[in-house]
């Protein structure tokens, strides 16, 4: 309702940019969700190659996915608590965590470092918690009911 009230008070020449920014925000959230979920396709489908690349056991490879899920739980609680008050900051933290997870994962595979791979999974879990919360907040904030 806040965006709708704001757009009604804007001069007509600014309303078009408000509508474009809504779709930009939606596109950014969809792109973040895509990247985050793409990275969740973890090392398990290529387990033997992952074990060789990271010098790890089968249990270690399975923990990579579990760490992401476990890191997402406290992230969900925190994101739910702050997304209303710190909307943009929450989005930026989630996007940054996903981006950092991608780079740390790249370095982990390149250097055969299992600990870095686990750190990338934890960062990925933090980013995914923001993705999950943002999609319930996004329509209410940027596409309010006009009825």
Backbone as a chain_set.jsonl record, in Angstrom:
{"seq": "XXXXXXXXXXXXXXXXXXXXXXXXXXXXXXXXXXXXXXXXXXXXXXXXXXXXXXXXXXXXXXXXXXXXXXXXXXXXXXXXXXXXXXXXXXXXXXXXXXXXXXXXXXXXXXXXXXXXXXXXXXXXXXXXXXXXXXXXXXXXXXXXXXX", "coords": {"N": [[0.821, -1.189, 0.0], [2.034, 1.157, 0.572], [3.682, 1.87, -1.633], [1.735, 2.233, -3.597], [0.298, 4.428, -2.554], [2.331, 6.302, -2.628], [2.823, 6.43, -5.401], [0.479, 7.591, -6.275], [0.705, 10.176, -5.385], [2.748, 11.188, -6.843], [3.916, 13.268, -9.533], [2.538, 13.023, -12.872], [4.617, 12.592, -14.788], [6.557, 11.225, -13.371], [5.447, 8.829, -12.631], [5.694, 6.807, -14.54], [8.395, 6.059, -14.331], [8.324, 4.95, -11.802], [6.793, 2.671, -12.224], [8.469, 1.301, -14.003], [10.639, 0.869, -12.272], [9.513, -0.909, -10.483], [9.299, -3.239, -12.02], [11.958, -3.642, -12.546], [12.968, -4.225, -10.011], [11.557, -6.602, -9.543], [12.619, -8.174, -11.64], [15.316, -8.27, -10.812], [15.091, -9.701, -8.425], [14.1, -12.138, -9.375], [16.242, -12.93, -10.988], [18.238, -13.172, -9.018], [17.118, -15.263, -7.537], [17.174, -17.305, -9.47], [19.986, -17.62, -9.872], [20.784, -18.351, -7.289], [19.359, -20.75, -6.84], [20.351, -22.259, -8.924], [22.954, -22.612, -8.077], [22.433, -24.239, -5.955], [22.242, -26.691, -7.052], [24.063, -28.948, -6.221], [27.221, -30.51, -5.395], [26.599, -33.185, -5.318], [25.29, -34.548, -7.573], [27.419, -35.049, -9.267], [29.178, -36.723, -7.882], [31.515, -38.416, -7.73], [33.38, -37.034, -9.278], [33.447, -34.676, -7.822], [34.437, -35.59, -5.381], [37.019, -36.273, -6.176], [37.963, -33.788, -7.08], [37.889, -32.203, -4.786], [39.269, -33.64, -2.94], [37.861, -35.291, -1.072], [35.591, -37.193, 1.021], [32.679, -39.304, 0.463], [30.752, -38.669, 2.385], [31.579, -36.103, 3.12], [30.994, -34.666, 0.783], [28.224, -34.893, 0.748], [27.642, -33.376, 2.987], [27.994, -30.803, 2.089], [25.627, -29.878, 0.855], [23.9, -30.087, 3.026], [24.956, -28.224, 4.822], [24.312, -25.826, 3.564], [21.523, -25.832, 3.819], [21.264, -25.828, 6.626], [22.473, -23.406, 7.275], [20.67, -21.689, 6.169], [18.432, -21.668, 7.869], [18.754, -20.053, 10.35], [19.149, -17.742, 8.926], [16.679, -17.354, 7.654], [15.008, -16.714, 9.833], [16.191, -14.332, 10.733], [15.981, -12.753, 8.391], [13.179, -12.603, 8.139], [12.632, -11.051, 10.355], [13.761, -8.567, 9.785], [13.141, -7.655, 7.194], [10.956, -5.983, 6.632], [11.605, -3.512, 7.791], [14.217, -2.973, 6.902], [14.375, -3.202, 3.997], [15.773, -2.88, 1.433], [18.418, -3.229, 2.275], [18.335, -5.847, 3.194], [17.842, -7.249, 0.801], [20.228, -6.619, -0.563], [22.153, -7.799, 1.094], [21.463, -10.511, 0.778], [21.896, -10.88, -2.001], [24.609, -10.266, -2.137], [25.645, -12.303, -0.505], [25.028, -14.561, -2.06], [26.52, -13.992, -4.365], [29.108, -13.914, -3.268], [29.244, -16.558, -2.429], [29.351, -17.862, -4.878], [31.862, -17.035, -5.879], [33.582, -17.961, -3.848], [33.075, -20.675, -4.035], [34.073, -21.188, -6.595], [36.802, -20.664, -6.179], [37.277, -22.625, -4.265], [36.94, -25.05, -5.684], [38.884, -24.7, -7.633], [41.206, -24.63, -6.077], [41.071, -27.032, -4.768], [39.914, -27.207, -2.151], [38.218, -28.24, 0.529], [37.167, -27.012, 2.833], [36.73, -24.373, 2.026], [34.749, -24.877, 0.147], [32.721, -25.696, 1.848], [32.319, -23.313, 3.239], [31.344, -21.778, 1.131], [28.907, -23.041, 0.736], [27.6, -22.382, 3.111], [27.358, -19.587, 2.825], [25.712, -19.604, 0.594], [23.387, -20.675, 1.682], [22.607, -18.547, 3.335], [22.076, -16.595, 1.41], [19.94, -17.892, 0.113], [17.965, -17.842, 2.054], [17.147, -15.201, 2.049], [16.103, -15.073, -0.524], [13.857, -16.748, -0.274], [12.266, -15.352, 1.601], [11.975, -12.869, 0.376], [10.29, -13.216, -1.82], [7.763, -13.408, -0.756], [7.415, -10.946, 0.308], [7.829, -9.165, -1.783], [5.569, -8.899, -3.724], [3.624, -7.659, -2.094], [4.807, -5.259, -1.374], [5.679, -3.973, -3.792], [3.765, -4.406, -5.752], [0.965, -3.623, -5.021], [-2.453, -4.3, -3.966], [-5.007, -2.79, -5.789], [-7.598, -2.419, -5.132]], "CA": [[0.0, 0.0, 0.0], [2.918, 2.309, 0.658], [4.1, 2.248, -2.981], [0.558, 2.739, -4.296], [0.049, 5.78, -2.062], [3.402, 7.148, -3.132], [2.684, 6.658, -6.834], [-0.657, 8.483, -6.495], [1.114, 11.539, -5.089], [3.79, 11.609, -7.769], [3.438, 13.885, -10.769], [2.39, 12.019, -13.933], [5.865, 12.286, -15.495], [7.369, 10.33, -12.54], [4.768, 7.546, -12.413], [6.252, 5.815, -15.458], [9.644, 5.543, -13.782], [7.967, 4.114, -10.665], [6.36, 1.384, -12.772], [9.671, 0.63, -14.506], [11.462, 0.407, -11.157], [8.87, -2.106, -9.931], [9.669, -4.379, -12.843], [13.391, -3.836, -12.366], [13.118, -4.928, -8.734], [11.077, -7.962, -9.762], [13.617, -8.857, -12.456], [16.503, -8.514, -9.998], [14.776, -10.784, -7.485], [14.008, -13.381, -10.136], [17.606, -13.295, -11.379], [18.909, -13.646, -7.8], [16.56, -16.577, -7.233], [17.707, -18.244, -10.454], [21.395, -17.9, -9.588], [20.886, -19.059, -6.023], [18.879, -22.126, -6.987], [21.297, -22.939, -9.805], [24.09, -23.015, -7.255], [22.01, -25.306, -5.059], [22.527, -27.97, -7.705], [25.317, -29.087, -5.495], [28.24, -31.433, -5.868], [26.121, -34.559, -5.216], [25.06, -35.249, -8.851], [28.715, -35.439, -9.84], [29.85, -37.037, -6.621], [32.872, -38.952, -7.907], [34.229, -35.936, -9.742], [33.588, -33.744, -6.69], [35.35, -36.207, -4.411], [38.379, -36.162, -6.711], [38.36, -32.376, -7.167], [38.038, -31.604, -3.452], [39.961, -34.607, -2.063], [36.893, -35.455, 0.005], [34.855, -38.449, 1.072], [31.269, -39.199, 0.07], [30.046, -37.961, 3.466], [31.938, -34.678, 3.011], [30.245, -34.094, -0.338], [26.828, -34.782, 1.178], [27.548, -32.287, 3.954], [27.971, -29.507, 1.408], [24.218, -29.496, 0.699], [23.323, -29.954, 4.362], [25.419, -26.959, 5.403], [23.518, -24.747, 2.973], [20.199, -25.853, 4.443], [21.384, -25.431, 8.028], [22.787, -21.968, 7.325], [19.477, -20.957, 5.772], [17.421, -21.592, 8.935], [18.857, -18.783, 11.091], [18.986, -16.65, 7.964], [15.241, -17.131, 7.482], [14.48, -16.018, 11.015], [16.714, -12.973, 10.704], [15.395, -12.039, 7.249], [11.783, -12.305, 8.463], [12.584, -10.003, 11.367], [14.258, -7.256, 9.346], [12.854, -7.281, 5.802], [10.019, -4.857, 6.571], [12.258, -2.258, 8.158], [15.448, -2.791, 6.127], [14.062, -3.951, 2.783], [16.878, -2.866, 0.451], [19.613, -3.812, 2.886], [18.152, -7.298, 3.218], [18.078, -7.727, -0.562], [21.65, -6.478, -0.893], [22.882, -8.831, 1.84], [21.205, -11.791, 0.123], [22.578, -10.915, -3.297], [26.041, -10.311, -1.851], [25.972, -13.642, -0.003], [25.0, -15.48, -3.201], [27.664, -13.682, -5.22], [30.307, -14.368, -2.557], [29.222, -18.021, -2.468], [29.807, -18.289, -6.206], [33.311, -16.841, -5.993], [34.26, -18.865, -2.915], [32.97, -22.024, -4.609], [35.027, -21.257, -7.703], [38.149, -20.768, -5.585], [37.353, -23.92, -3.586], [37.154, -26.107, -6.679], [40.162, -24.436, -8.29], [42.306, -24.947, -5.165], [40.766, -28.32, -4.12], [39.806, -26.912, -0.725], [36.901, -28.627, 1.026], [36.688, -26.021, 3.802], [36.173, -23.255, 1.264], [33.485, -25.347, -0.435], [31.733, -25.652, 2.936], [32.019, -21.9, 3.473], [30.482, -21.314, 0.044], [27.573, -23.577, 0.992], [26.993, -21.574, 4.18], [26.971, -18.321, 2.202], [24.58, -19.898, -0.279], [22.219, -20.804, 2.555], [22.205, -17.197, 3.751], [21.443, -15.981, 0.244], [18.65, -18.531, -0.176], [16.957, -17.411, 3.028], [16.62, -13.922, 1.566], [15.259, -15.381, -1.689], [12.582, -17.306, 0.193], [11.484, -14.309, 2.27], [11.726, -11.742, -0.529], [9.176, -13.448, -2.731], [6.49, -13.145, -0.091], [7.376, -9.506, 0.571], [7.887, -8.413, -3.037], [4.269, -8.474, -4.278], [2.921, -6.75, -1.18], [5.454, -3.939, -1.351], [5.865, -3.34, -5.091], [2.574, -4.591, -6.594], [-0.136, -3.682, -4.061], [-3.817, -4.431, -4.448], [-5.57, -1.472, -6.099], [-9.018, -2.463, -4.851]], "C": [[0.866, 1.254, 0.0], [3.343, 2.781, -0.735], [2.928, 2.83, -3.751], [0.244, 4.169, -3.856], [1.094, 6.747, -2.591], [3.208, 7.448, -4.612], [1.494, 7.564, -7.137], [-0.276, 9.943, -6.252], [2.194, 12.057, -6.026], [3.181, 12.328, -8.964], [3.401, 12.838, -11.88], [3.691, 11.657, -14.632], [6.746, 11.326, -14.692], [6.734, 8.953, -12.357], [5.308, 6.453, -13.324], [7.543, 5.226, -14.933], [9.384, 4.666, -12.564], [7.555, 2.725, -11.144], [7.558, 0.61, -13.307], [10.525, 0.111, -13.362], [10.842, -0.81, -10.485], [9.309, -3.338, -10.698], [11.164, -4.658, -12.769], [13.664, -4.604, -11.078], [12.675, -6.381, -8.885], [12.084, -8.765, -10.581], [14.874, -9.191, -11.662], [16.27, -9.656, -9.015], [14.675, -12.125, -8.194], [15.403, -13.86, -10.551], [18.392, -13.824, -10.178], [18.416, -15.044, -7.438], [17.114, -17.641, -8.184], [19.15, -18.616, -10.134], [21.554, -18.715, -8.316], [20.461, -20.515, -6.17], [19.766, -22.918, -7.95], [22.497, -23.432, -9.007], [23.718, -24.103, -6.259], [22.11, -26.676, -5.729], [23.958, -28.306, -7.315], [26.254, -30.096, -6.147], [27.748, -32.878, -5.911], [25.852, -35.234, -6.571], [26.347, -35.711, -9.536], [29.653, -35.803, -8.682], [31.293, -37.521, -6.796], [33.838, -37.871, -8.361], [34.475, -34.925, -8.618], [34.547, -34.298, -5.644], [36.797, -36.075, -4.884], [38.852, -34.711, -6.712], [38.64, -31.767, -5.8], [38.806, -32.491, -2.477], [39.109, -34.885, -0.832], [36.265, -36.837, -0.06], [33.414, -38.214, 0.608], [30.467, -38.435, 1.121], [30.344, -36.46, 3.421], [31.134, -33.998, 1.907], [28.779, -33.924, 0.038], [26.636, -33.66, 2.184], [27.485, -30.914, 3.282], [26.542, -29.004, 1.218], [23.577, -29.236, 2.056], [23.729, -28.639, 5.012], [24.611, -25.781, 4.852], [22.128, -24.684, 3.601], [20.257, -25.386, 5.885], [21.698, -23.943, 8.18], [21.568, -21.133, 6.964], [18.462, -20.778, 6.882], [17.578, -20.329, 9.777], [18.728, -17.567, 10.171], [17.527, -16.329, 7.705], [14.656, -16.332, 8.629], [14.933, -14.563, 11.013], [16.098, -12.159, 9.573], [13.934, -11.69, 7.51], [11.68, -11.136, 9.431], [12.917, -8.627, 10.811], [13.793, -6.798, 7.975], [11.867, -6.115, 5.698], [10.717, -3.526, 6.825], [13.476, -1.95, 7.278], [15.346, -3.556, 4.816], [15.243, -4.02, 1.833], [18.134, -3.496, 1.024], [19.531, -5.328, 2.919], [18.392, -7.892, 1.84], [19.566, -7.702, -0.908], [22.484, -7.528, -0.16], [22.69, -10.194, 1.19], [21.934, -11.926, -1.192], [24.087, -11.004, -3.099], [26.467, -11.69, -1.36], [25.987, -14.654, -1.145], [26.198, -15.248, -4.114], [28.973, -14.156, -4.561], [30.386, -15.889, -2.557], [29.735, -18.537, -3.81], [31.322, -18.157, -6.33], [34.082, -17.777, -5.063], [34.203, -20.302, -3.438], [33.951, -22.197, -5.761], [36.451, -21.443, -7.175], [38.331, -22.126, -4.92], [37.638, -25.052, -4.575], [38.515, -25.938, -7.343], [41.337, -24.847, -7.398], [42.115, -26.272, -4.426], [40.671, -28.186, -2.607], [38.383, -27.189, -0.247], [36.338, -27.601, 2.005], [36.109, -24.794, 3.098], [34.857, -23.642, 0.603], [32.382, -25.33, 0.619], [31.352, -24.211, 3.264], [31.11, -21.351, 2.372], [29.061, -21.83, 0.222], [26.866, -22.794, 2.086], [26.538, -20.219, 3.633], [25.757, -18.501, 1.292], [23.293, -20.05, 0.519], [21.705, -19.46, 3.032], [21.513, -16.487, 2.597], [20.081, -16.576, -0.061], [17.582, -18.137, 0.825], [16.35, -16.075, 2.619], [15.724, -14.139, 0.351], [13.885, -15.853, -1.228], [11.688, -16.244, 0.833], [11.101, -13.202, 1.296], [10.52, -11.969, -1.423], [7.817, -13.372, -2.061], [6.319, -11.648, 0.167], [7.241, -8.693, -0.714], [6.522, -8.01, -3.585], [3.538, -7.472, -3.401], [3.505, -5.343, -1.239], [5.414, -3.234, -2.703], [4.662, -3.455, -6.022], [1.33, -4.705, -5.712], [-1.49, -3.834, -4.754], [-4.412, -3.042, -4.648], [-7.05, -1.389, -5.771], [-9.463, -1.745, -3.627]], "O": [[0.461, 2.294, -0.52], [3.36, 3.986, -0.988], [3.09, 3.809, -4.479], [-0.044, 5.026, -4.691], [0.776, 7.878, -2.958], [3.403, 8.584, -5.044], [1.496, 8.245, -8.162], [-0.866, 10.846, -6.845], [2.517, 13.244, -6.002], [2.056, 12.029, -9.364], [4.155, 11.866, -11.836], [3.857, 10.507, -15.038], [7.607, 10.668, -15.276], [7.418, 8.007, -11.965], [5.375, 5.292, -12.922], [7.774, 4.025, -15.068], [10.143, 3.73, -12.311], [7.927, 1.719, -10.539], [7.661, -0.598, -13.096], [11.084, -0.981, -13.463], [11.566, -1.661, -9.968], [9.65, -4.36, -10.103], [11.585, -5.805, -12.918], [14.488, -5.518, -11.053], [13.352, -7.29, -8.403], [12.371, -9.915, -10.25], [15.438, -10.274, -11.818], [17.155, -10.484, -8.8], [15.12, -13.142, -7.662], [15.705, -15.051, -10.473], [19.125, -14.805, -10.298], [19.211, -15.91, -7.073], [17.478, -18.737, -7.758], [19.5, -19.797, -10.125], [22.352, -19.65, -8.261], [21.14, -21.413, -5.673], [19.91, -24.131, -7.797], [22.994, -24.534, -9.234], [24.593, -24.817, -5.767], [22.069, -27.704, -5.052], [24.915, -27.975, -8.015], [26.082, -30.474, -7.306], [28.424, -33.727, -6.493], [26.167, -36.416, -6.71], [26.333, -36.673, -10.304], [30.751, -35.264, -8.54], [32.188, -37.074, -6.078], [34.973, -37.8, -7.89], [35.575, -34.388, -8.483], [35.367, -33.566, -5.089], [37.693, -35.798, -4.086], [40.005, -34.432, -6.383], [39.52, -30.917, -5.662], [38.974, -32.13, -1.312], [39.565, -34.738, 0.302], [36.389, -37.553, -1.054], [32.992, -37.078, 0.393], [29.596, -37.637, 0.775], [29.455, -35.642, 3.659], [30.652, -32.88, 2.084], [28.16, -32.921, -0.316], [25.567, -33.051, 2.228], [26.966, -29.964, 3.869], [26.279, -27.816, 1.404], [22.81, -28.287, 2.221], [22.915, -28.007, 5.686], [24.27, -24.855, 5.588], [21.619, -23.599, 3.882], [19.393, -24.628, 6.325], [21.231, -23.302, 9.121], [21.447, -19.99, 7.405], [17.691, -19.819, 6.849], [16.609, -19.583, 9.912], [18.26, -16.506, 10.583], [17.166, -15.162, 7.552], [13.897, -15.386, 8.417], [14.132, -13.663, 11.266], [15.731, -11.001, 9.772], [13.487, -10.602, 7.147], [10.756, -10.327, 9.343], [12.411, -7.622, 11.31], [14.029, -5.645, 7.615], [11.947, -5.334, 4.749], [10.445, -2.534, 6.149], [13.728, -0.791, 6.951], [16.143, -4.457, 4.555], [15.673, -5.113, 1.463], [18.838, -4.224, 0.324], [20.527, -6.016, 2.699], [19.063, -8.916, 1.711], [20.093, -8.656, -1.478], [23.419, -8.086, -0.733], [23.648, -10.957, 1.062], [22.527, -12.967, -1.473], [24.766, -11.738, -3.817], [27.522, -12.192, -1.748], [26.866, -15.515, -1.194], [26.819, -16.202, -4.583], [29.835, -14.73, -5.226], [31.474, -16.453, -2.672], [30.463, -19.528, -3.867], [31.989, -19.064, -6.829], [35.116, -18.324, -5.447], [35.167, -21.055, -3.301], [34.588, -23.242, -5.884], [37.203, -22.282, -7.672], [39.408, -22.717, -4.996], [38.485, -25.909, -4.319], [39.217, -26.919, -7.588], [42.346, -25.352, -7.892], [42.911, -26.605, -3.549], [41.278, -28.962, -1.869], [37.455, -26.453, -0.584], [35.133, -27.349, 1.997], [35.101, -24.243, 3.541], [33.947, -22.818, 0.508], [31.239, -24.989, 0.318], [30.187, -23.924, 3.537], [30.213, -20.554, 2.645], [28.106, -21.128, -0.109], [25.659, -22.564, 2.0], [25.44, -19.762, 3.952], [24.881, -17.638, 1.238], [22.231, -19.606, 0.084], [20.495, -19.255, 3.125], [20.478, -15.848, 2.788], [19.162, -15.856, -0.45], [16.401, -18.102, 0.479], [15.158, -15.848, 2.825], [14.701, -13.47, 0.206], [12.864, -15.398, -1.744], [10.476, -16.246, 0.619], [10.003, -12.653, 1.39], [9.803, -11.024, -1.751], [6.803, -13.279, -2.753], [5.195, -11.151, 0.234], [6.601, -7.641, -0.718], [6.34, -6.832, -3.894], [2.905, -6.543, -3.904], [2.774, -4.356, -1.161], [5.146, -2.034, -2.767], [4.545, -2.688, -6.977], [0.707, -5.765, -5.658], [-1.648, -3.544, -5.94], [-4.324, -2.202, -3.752], [-7.698, -0.394, -6.096], [-10.653, -1.734, -3.315]]}, "num_chains": 1, "name": "protein.A"}
